[in-house]
Amino acid sequence: MRKLKVVVGGYAVGFPLGGQVWMLMHMLKGLSRLGHEVIFLEDTAEWALPFDPNRGYASAESSHGRKVLAEAMEAIGLGGRWAYNSIFENTLWGMERGDLESFCSSADLFLNVSGVIPLRDAYMKAKVRAIIDTDPIFTQSKIAGDDWTRDYYKRHDVFFTVGCNIPTGSTGVDLAGIDYVPLCVPVVLDMWPMRDTPGQAFTTIGSWDAQGRDIVHEGKRLSWRKCEKYERIIDLPGTLPGVVLDLTMSGMKEDARRFAEHGWNVRDALLLSKDIWAYHDYILDSKGEFTVAKEQNIQLKSGWFSDRSATYLAAGRPVIVEDTGFGTYLPVGEGLVTFDGVDNAKAAIENVLADYPRHRAGARRIAEEFFDSDKVLTGLLAACGF
């Protein structure tokens, strides 16, 4: 394949936390490893005040997020190859505007990750414009019910979704005439080496609650909230003496003490994730991941699989997660184990612990076969016509 010029649009300054930044690092580093010329572009628009984890709230001032982004780009060999445009601060940081617009004008591909960046004319001059839906079911519901969102998506040429069952039509959601292409999230495997240590706890990292993201499908409310799912298994630690279950979430508030009293090792995800390298090491040193999934994806079997979970697999740490239908394309049972309800969750954890080395090896094999950035991104570019 010839060397391509690729603009990756997304948000990192806007949400400078471990999971979000690592997702973009894999995309950027992965494309660069394949020999392509890559830049990262972020733009605030009017709806995206950057979040500052040190303050605990969003504001116009973006210095923390810009520092995180700059250091991340340096770490993957793309120092200085980023631009952050803030309408709130009336400033473009990183690349010079002339260099940015020149690159965009001559780009082969504009790759819009998560569909947050505003589609300014200066950014949309690439030969091919592609978008990646990273929040399946919710995204399709919003597109179907909102003209602005539908028009935004349809300004692209290629439409990827990490809900790999959505293109089949099996979920029953309205696809609004969009021809989706399934996409496994890319992981640069070299960045997640298997450590010899056994790990101390089954862990996960995420947000406890989210307002305004539930949907109604065929008259039934389907939740986006993880807090509702954990309530159903709050007694799980008491059934597994000697097993440490970390619950590393942001925004637990008064629920934190209650879950700790039930035996969960409660940690603040915000404190951990604001350091993207602490986030990275936390996953590498875990025994594995134990986590729930959003009801939307479970009930409609979207096939969604988390980019965070993919990094656990890459690190050779088994993943135990509720089934969203990903068994249609991922091997389940060795390294990746599903559960439904507290009894099955207990059995799944005991299954992994009964032959931990086998599950560790299985986890890494799945990552190598399905999430290796070289394979995933070569396929993505082929789907874009390159």
C-alpha positions as CSV (number, residue, x, y, z in Angstrom):
1,M,0.0,0.0,0.0
2,R,1.2,3.5,-0.8
3,K,1.9,5.9,2.0
4,L,-1.3,7.8,2.9
5,K,-1.9,11.1,4.6
6,V,-4.4,10.5,7.4
7,V,-6.2,13.0,9.6
8,V,-7.6,11.4,12.8
9,G,-10.2,13.6,14.4
10,G,-11.4,13.0,17.9
11,Y,-11.2,14.3,21.5
12,A,-8.4,13.9,24.0
13,V,-8.0,17.3,25.5
14,G,-11.8,17.3,26.0
15,F,-11.6,14.2,28.1
16,P,-7.9,13.6,29.0
17,L,-8.3,10.3,30.8
18,G,-6.7,6.9,30.4
19,G,-9.2,5.0,28.4
20,Q,-10.0,7.8,26.0
21,V,-6.4,8.7,25.3
22,W,-5.2,5.2,24.9
23,M,-8.0,4.4,22.4
24,L,-6.7,7.3,20.2
25,M,-3.0,6.4,20.8
26,H,-3.7,2.9,19.4
27,M,-5.4,4.4,16.3
28,L,-2.6,7.0,15.7
29,K,0.4,4.7,16.5
30,G,-1.1,1.9,14.6
31,L,-1.5,3.9,11.4
32,S,2.0,5.3,11.8
33,R,3.4,1.8,12.2
34,L,1.9,0.9,8.9
35,G,4.0,3.6,7.3
36,H,1.4,6.3,6.9
37,E,1.7,10.1,7.7
38,V,-0.7,10.9,10.5
39,I,-1.9,13.9,12.4
40,F,-4.5,14.2,15.2
41,L,-7.1,17.0,15.1
42,E,-9.4,18.1,17.9
43,D,-11.8,21.0,17.8
44,T,-14.1,22.1,20.7
45,A,-17.1,23.4,18.7
46,E,-19.7,25.0,21.0
47,W,-20.7,21.8,22.9
48,A,-17.5,20.5,24.3
49,L,-15.8,22.4,27.2
50,P,-12.7,20.4,28.1
51,F,-13.0,18.3,31.3
52,D,-10.2,18.9,33.9
53,P,-9.8,15.9,36.2
54,N,-7.8,18.0,38.7
55,R,-10.7,20.4,39.1
56,G,-13.4,17.7,38.7
57,Y,-15.4,19.8,36.2
58,A,-15.3,21.2,32.6
59,S,-14.1,24.7,31.8
60,A,-12.8,26.7,28.9
61,E,-9.2,26.4,30.2
62,S,-7.5,23.5,28.5
63,S,-3.9,23.4,29.7
64,H,-4.2,20.1,31.5
65,G,-5.7,18.3,28.6
66,R,-3.2,19.8,26.2
67,K,-0.3,18.6,28.3
68,V,-1.7,15.1,28.4
69,L,-2.2,15.0,24.7
70,A,1.3,16.5,23.9
71,E,3.0,13.9,26.1
72,A,0.9,11.0,24.6
73,M,1.9,12.1,21.1
74,E,5.5,12.3,22.0
75,A,5.3,8.8,23.5
76,I,4.1,7.3,20.3
77,G,6.6,9.1,18.1
78,L,4.2,11.8,16.8
79,G,5.4,14.7,18.8
80,G,4.1,18.0,17.4
81,R,1.7,16.3,15.0
82,W,-1.4,17.4,16.6
83,A,-3.8,20.4,16.6
84,Y,-6.3,21.6,19.2
85,N,-8.6,24.4,18.2
86,S,-10.5,26.0,21.0
87,I,-13.3,28.5,20.2
88,F,-13.5,29.2,24.0
89,E,-9.9,30.3,24.2
90,N,-9.8,31.6,20.6
91,T,-6.5,29.8,20.0
92,L,-5.1,26.9,17.9
93,W,-2.4,24.9,19.7
94,G,0.0,22.4,18.3
95,M,0.4,22.7,14.5
96,E,0.4,26.1,12.8
97,R,-3.0,26.8,11.1
98,G,-1.4,26.9,7.6
99,D,0.3,23.6,8.1
100,L,-2.9,22.0,9.5
101,E,-5.1,23.3,6.6
102,S,-2.5,22.2,4.0
103,F,-2.4,18.7,5.4
104,C,-6.2,18.4,5.5
105,S,-6.5,19.7,2.0
106,S,-4.1,17.0,0.7
107,A,-5.2,14.2,3.0
108,D,-6.2,10.8,1.6
109,L,-8.4,10.0,4.7
110,F,-10.3,11.9,7.3
111,L,-11.0,9.4,10.1
112,N,-13.6,10.7,12.6
113,V,-13.4,8.8,15.8
114,S,-16.6,8.9,17.9
115,G,-18.2,11.7,15.9
116,V,-17.5,14.6,18.2
117,I,-15.3,16.9,16.1
118,P,-17.2,19.7,14.2
119,L,-17.1,19.1,10.5
120,R,-15.6,22.4,9.4
121,D,-15.0,22.8,5.6
122,A,-11.3,23.1,6.2
123,Y,-11.2,19.6,7.7
124,M,-13.4,17.8,5.2
125,K,-11.2,18.0,2.1
126,A,-9.8,14.5,2.2
127,K,-10.4,12.1,-0.6
128,V,-12.3,9.8,1.7
129,R,-14.2,10.7,4.9
130,A,-14.9,7.9,7.4
131,I,-16.5,7.9,10.9
132,I,-16.3,5.3,13.7
133,D,-19.3,4.8,16.0
134,T,-17.8,3.9,19.4
135,D,-21.1,3.9,21.3
136,P,-23.3,1.4,19.4
137,I,-27.1,1.3,20.0
138,F,-27.1,4.7,21.5
139,T,-25.6,6.1,18.3
140,Q,-28.1,4.4,16.0
141,S,-31.0,5.5,18.3
142,K,-29.8,9.1,18.2
143,I,-29.3,9.1,14.4
144,A,-32.8,7.7,13.8
145,G,-34.4,10.3,16.0
146,D,-32.4,13.4,15.4
147,D,-32.0,15.1,12.0
148,W,-28.9,17.0,12.9
149,T,-27.0,13.9,14.0
150,R,-28.2,12.0,10.9
151,D,-27.0,14.7,8.6
152,Y,-23.6,14.9,10.5
153,Y,-23.0,11.1,10.0
154,K,-24.1,11.2,6.3
155,R,-21.4,13.8,5.5
156,H,-19.0,10.8,5.6
157,D,-18.4,8.2,2.9
158,V,-17.6,5.1,5.1
159,F,-19.3,4.2,8.4
160,F,-17.7,1.9,10.9
161,T,-19.2,0.6,14.1
162,V,-17.6,-1.3,17.0
163,G,-21.1,-2.9,17.5
164,C,-20.1,-5.7,15.1
165,N,-23.5,-7.2,14.9
166,I,-25.2,-4.0,14.0
167,P,-24.5,-4.3,10.2
168,T,-26.3,-7.6,10.1
169,G,-29.6,-6.0,11.1
170,S,-30.0,-8.6,13.9
171,T,-30.3,-6.0,16.7
172,G,-33.5,-4.5,15.4
173,V,-32.4,-0.9,15.6
174,D,-33.1,1.6,12.9
175,L,-30.0,2.0,10.7
176,A,-31.4,5.1,9.0
177,G,-30.2,3.9,5.6
178,I,-26.5,3.8,6.7
179,D,-24.4,0.9,5.5
180,Y,-22.2,0.1,8.6
181,V,-18.9,-1.8,8.5
182,P,-18.0,-3.8,11.6
183,L,-14.7,-2.9,13.3
184,C,-12.8,-4.4,16.1
185,V,-10.9,-1.8,18.1
186,P,-7.2,-1.7,17.3
187,V,-4.6,-2.3,19.9
188,V,-0.8,-1.9,19.5
189,L,0.2,-5.2,21.1
190,D,3.8,-4.2,21.8
191,M,2.5,-1.5,24.2
192,W,0.8,-4.2,26.4
193,P,3.5,-6.8,27.3
194,M,2.5,-9.8,29.4
195,R,4.0,-9.4,32.8
196,D,5.0,-12.5,34.8
197,T,3.3,-11.4,38.0
198,P,0.0,-13.1,38.8
199,G,-1.9,-9.9,39.5
200,Q,-3.6,-8.9,42.7
201,A,-7.3,-8.3,41.8
202,F,-9.9,-8.6,39.1
203,T,-10.4,-5.0,38.1
204,T,-12.2,-2.6,35.7
205,I,-12.3,1.1,35.1
206,G,-15.2,3.2,34.1
207,S,-18.0,5.7,34.9
208,W,-20.7,4.8,37.4
209,D,-23.6,6.7,35.9
210,A,-24.5,8.8,32.9
211,Q,-27.5,11.1,32.4
212,G,-29.5,11.3,29.2
213,R,-28.2,8.2,27.5
214,D,-30.9,5.7,28.1
215,I,-33.0,4.9,25.1
216,V,-36.5,3.5,24.4
217,H,-36.7,0.5,22.0
218,E,-40.0,-0.9,21.1
219,G,-41.6,0.7,24.1
220,K,-39.0,-0.6,26.6
221,R,-36.4,1.6,28.4
222,L,-32.9,0.3,27.9
223,S,-30.3,1.7,30.3
224,W,-26.8,3.0,29.6
225,R,-25.9,3.0,33.3
226,K,-23.5,0.6,34.8
227,C,-24.6,1.4,38.4
228,E,-27.9,-0.4,37.7
229,K,-26.0,-3.5,36.6
230,Y,-23.7,-3.7,39.6
231,E,-26.7,-3.4,42.0
232,R,-27.7,-6.9,40.8
233,I,-24.4,-8.4,41.9
234,I,-23.6,-6.3,44.9
235,D,-23.2,-9.4,47.1
236,L,-20.8,-11.1,44.7
237,P,-17.6,-10.5,46.8
238,G,-19.1,-12.4,49.8
239,T,-19.4,-15.5,47.7
240,L,-15.7,-15.5,46.7
241,P,-13.6,-15.5,49.8
242,G,-9.9,-14.7,49.1
243,V,-10.8,-13.1,45.7
244,V,-10.2,-9.4,45.4
245,L,-12.7,-7.5,43.2
246,D,-11.8,-3.9,42.4
247,L,-14.6,-1.5,41.5
248,T,-12.7,1.5,40.0
249,M,-15.4,3.9,39.0
250,S,-15.8,7.7,38.8
251,G,-18.9,9.3,40.3
252,M,-19.9,6.6,42.7
253,K,-20.6,9.2,45.5
254,E,-22.7,7.7,48.3
255,D,-22.7,4.3,46.6
256,A,-19.0,3.9,47.2
257,R,-19.3,3.2,50.9
258,R,-22.2,0.8,50.4
259,F,-20.4,-1.3,47.9
260,A,-17.2,-1.3,50.0
261,E,-19.3,-2.7,52.9
262,H,-20.3,-5.5,50.6
263,G,-16.7,-6.4,50.0
264,W,-15.8,-4.5,46.9
265,N,-12.4,-2.8,46.8
266,V,-13.7,0.6,45.7
267,R,-11.3,3.0,44.0
268,D,-11.7,6.4,42.3
269,A,-11.3,6.0,38.5
270,L,-10.7,9.7,38.1
271,L,-7.7,9.7,40.3
272,L,-6.3,6.7,38.5
273,S,-7.1,7.6,34.9
274,K,-5.9,11.2,34.9
275,D,-2.4,9.6,34.7
276,I,-2.6,7.6,31.5
277,W,0.5,5.6,32.5
278,A,-1.0,4.7,35.9
279,Y,-4.1,3.5,34.0
280,H,-1.9,1.4,31.7
281,D,0.1,-0.2,34.6
282,Y,-3.1,-0.9,36.5
283,I,-4.4,-3.1,33.7
284,L,-1.0,-4.8,33.2
285,D,-0.9,-5.7,36.9
286,S,-4.5,-6.9,37.2
287,K,-5.4,-10.5,37.6
288,G,-8.0,-9.9,34.9
289,E,-11.0,-7.8,34.1
290,F,-14.4,-8.4,35.7
291,T,-17.0,-6.0,34.5
292,V,-20.7,-5.6,33.5
293,A,-21.9,-4.2,30.2
294,K,-24.6,-1.7,29.3
295,E,-28.2,-3.0,29.2
296,Q,-28.6,-1.5,25.7
297,N,-25.9,-3.7,24.3
298,I,-26.9,-6.8,26.3
299,Q,-30.5,-6.8,25.4
300,L,-30.1,-6.0,21.7
301,K,-26.8,-8.1,21.3
302,S,-24.9,-5.4,19.4
303,G,-21.7,-7.3,19.6
304,W,-20.0,-4.3,21.3
305,F,-16.6,-5.1,22.9
306,S,-14.7,-2.5,24.9
307,D,-11.4,-1.1,23.8
308,R,-10.4,-1.3,27.5
309,S,-11.2,-5.0,27.6
310,A,-9.2,-5.5,24.4
311,T,-6.1,-4.1,26.2
312,Y,-6.7,-6.5,29.1
313,L,-6.6,-9.3,26.5
314,A,-3.5,-7.9,25.0
315,A,-1.8,-7.9,28.4
316,G,-2.7,-11.6,28.8
317,R,-5.2,-10.8,31.5
318,P,-8.5,-12.8,31.1
319,V,-11.7,-10.8,30.6
320,I,-14.9,-11.8,32.3
321,V,-17.8,-9.7,31.0
322,E,-21.5,-9.8,30.4
323,D,-22.4,-11.1,26.9
324,T,-23.3,-8.4,24.3
325,G,-23.4,-10.9,21.5
326,F,-19.7,-10.7,20.6
327,G,-19.6,-14.5,20.5
328,T,-20.6,-14.2,16.9
329,Y,-17.1,-13.2,16.0
330,L,-14.9,-13.7,19.0
331,P,-14.0,-17.1,20.6
332,V,-15.6,-17.4,24.1
333,G,-14.6,-19.7,26.9
334,E,-10.8,-19.5,27.1
335,G,-9.4,-16.1,28.0
336,L,-12.7,-14.4,27.4
337,V,-15.6,-15.7,29.5
338,T,-19.2,-14.4,29.7
339,F,-21.7,-14.4,32.5
340,D,-25.3,-13.5,33.3
341,G,-26.3,-12.8,36.9
342,V,-24.5,-13.2,40.2
343,D,-24.4,-17.1,40.2
344,N,-22.9,-17.2,36.8
345,A,-20.5,-14.4,37.6
346,K,-19.1,-16.5,40.6
347,A,-18.8,-19.6,38.4
348,A,-17.0,-17.6,35.7
349,I,-14.4,-16.2,38.1
350,E,-13.9,-19.7,39.6
351,N,-13.5,-21.1,36.1
352,V,-10.7,-18.6,35.3
353,L,-8.9,-19.2,38.5
354,A,-9.1,-23.0,38.2
355,D,-6.7,-22.8,35.2
356,Y,-5.3,-19.3,35.2
357,P,-2.3,-19.9,32.9
358,R,-4.5,-21.4,30.2
359,H,-6.8,-18.4,30.4
360,R,-3.9,-16.0,30.3
361,A,-2.6,-17.6,27.1
362,G,-6.0,-17.6,25.6
363,A,-6.5,-13.9,26.3
364,R,-3.3,-13.0,24.5
365,R,-4.2,-15.2,21.5
366,I,-7.6,-13.5,21.1
367,A,-5.8,-10.1,21.1
368,E,-3.3,-11.2,18.5
369,E,-5.9,-12.7,16.2
370,F,-8.7,-10.0,16.4
371,F,-7.3,-6.7,17.9
372,D,-3.8,-6.4,16.5
373,S,-3.6,-2.9,15.1
374,D,-1.7,-4.0,12.1
375,K,-4.5,-6.3,11.0
376,V,-7.4,-4.1,12.1
377,L,-6.2,-0.9,10.5
378,T,-5.1,-2.6,7.3
379,G,-8.7,-3.8,7.1
380,L,-10.1,-0.4,7.9
381,L,-8.1,1.2,5.1
382,A,-9.1,-1.5,2.7
383,A,-12.8,-0.8,3.6
384,C,-12.1,2.9,2.7
385,G,-10.8,1.9,-0.7
386,F,-7.0,2.0,-0.1
